[in-house]
Amino acid sequence: MYKLVDVSSLNPTEISEYLLIGDQDSRKKNMTRGNQRELARAKNMKRTVKKSAAEQESNKGLTLEQRKARDAERIREKQMKKQQEHQEKPKQSAR
């Protein structure tokens, strides 16, 4: 996979070119995942667009204060529900 090269016979320009280019065969083997990053970006972009569209529909026509009040009320409801579930759940004795 790697080739040993006697650098004493090469000038500095050839050394730097060899280090930058490297072995072409090994570079081709490493390029099998070349478009994976682009595919992941496209998939993430679709997810982001869908998510932001959903957020916009639920917030449509509401001011910042109205959204804050609505969200605070939802959080209070969740907290009350959680407290009720915790109180209704029988306490298990420690063994």
C-alpha positions, 0 to 999 in steps of 0.5 A: 500500500505504501511505497518507501522512497529514497528522498536523498535523491529528490530535490525539495520540490519533488519531495513536497509534490510526492507528499501532497500527491502520495500513492495514487492507488491508495488515494483511489481506495480512500475515495469510495466514500466521496459523495457521502458527505454531500448525500448527508447534507442533502438529507439533513437539508430536507429534514430541516426544511420540513421541521421549519415548515411545521414550526411555522404552521403552528406559530402562524398568526401568533405574536412572540408574547402569545407563543411564549404564553402558549408554550409556558401553559403547555410546559405547566400542563406537562409538569402537572401531569408528571406530578400526578403520575408520580403521586399515583404511582405506588412507592416501592419499598426498598429491599 
